Amino acid sequence: MRTDREGQQAEQGELLMAGSTAAKAESVHTEARTSDVEVLARTDSDVGQQYELARTKVRKRRFAEALAALEELKMADPFHVKGHLLRAQTLQALGRMTESRSLFEEILSQYPDYSEAYREYGCFLLSEGAPEAAQAHLLKGLTLNPQDAFAHALLAEVYALTGRKEQAFLHLEIASRFRTEEIRYFEVYARVLSRLEELTEEVHFLKEAVFTHADNRIAKAHFKKAMRAQRREKKGLPVFMRFLRVRS
């Protein structure tokens, strides 16, 4: 039989072995967890890069290549809502309106709290000559995100097109309070300003507000370009054009 001392030594040895085994197991599990985190981070990075690639293709108007990139993105992440939305916009740019409309509606069905989808579908409907339907979607999007400058500008265009110029001016004024680098915003803003020709002083104030909130030269240059385009279309309104003159 073992003495008490021998028993204690044996017990200590077993505890040391167990501790070593547990430490090794914990080390393995920790390495596995670290590996999983690294894989997830790498996957997220790849998805982000694929999305940015698609956006670049769209900006360069290489729409077929953009769709190919978006298809790869969909396979990597079927729930990438921004990718789905960009695909709907790309289909619209290609003139595939039925497919674009169907995808917009599918996105809104699956992501009913995604304000940007309501804004972009409202933009689509406005381009299709359906201002009332566009208004409903833009208002829904603004309920979810009241600080969406582009949505306010689009809603202002709806009101301007339907003869509600006071409401159009109101939403232009609200839009001017928020910053955005969305180039289309400046195009829409210039178009709506050109429809408010009798509000000369107010238009001048809003023009200055837009310049104050444009953070980069590209946005300001684009707004100048859009305003010049509107001036060319409104040559018969010299007083209005004097107030719209953009300072260099």
HELIX and SHEET records of a PDB file:
HELIX    1   1 ASP A    4  ARG A   59  1                                  56    
HELIX    2   2 PHE A   63  ALA A   76  1                                  14    
HELIX    3   3 VAL A   81  ALA A   93  1                                  13    
HELIX    4   4 MET A   97  GLN A  110  1                                  14    
HELIX    5   5 SER A  115  SER A  127  1                                  13    
HELIX    6   6 PRO A  131  LEU A  144  1                                  14    
HELIX    7   7 ALA A  149  LEU A  161  1                                  13    
HELIX    8   8 LYS A  165  ALA A  175  1                                  11    
HELIX    9   9 ILE A  183  ARG A  195  1                                  13    
HELIX   10  10 THR A  200  HIS A  213  1                                  14    
HELIX   11  11 ARG A  217  GLU A  233  1                                  17    
HELIX   12  12 PRO A  238  LEU A  244  1                                   7    
END                                                                             
